Amino acid sequence: MPESIQWTLSVAVAGGPRKTESQTLPVDVYLKGQVQIAAASGATPGQANFAAPSGGGTVRFVLISASRYDATPPLTYTVDGGSAITLDGPHLLIGAGAVALLGTANLDFAFSNPTAQPVTVEVLIGRDAA
């Protein structure tokens, strides 16, 4: 059964431009996951992984959000062992072109928490059938 992800994005600059976009994105399946990343132990960051099941079609939507973003040093994640990406705010990729910025068709996330407090990260993925 087809699913849909409805999203709305609203951006406003004080005394400047405003932009609102809204769309319903049809997808064949969505995947949702949540990981708890332990606090760092000394100089060793807490680690957690989230792997989207393989065998799906084109990924068209990725949302990564965390329970906090004010960490210093910040949370990071890698995708399939690539370069570290700083998670200093929600990451929203809409459309296959945007998702391609992750550089891989597999979505195996490795999260790292260098802070003294645990953090919860949620991942939402929408994709087409294989």
Secondary structure, DSSP 8 states (H G I E B T S, - for coil): --EEEEEEEEEE-TTS-EEEEEEEEEESEEEEEEEEE---BTTB-EEEEEE--SS---EEEEEEEES----SS--EEEETT---EE-SS-EEEESHHHHGGG--SS-EEEEEE-SSS-EEEEEEEEE---
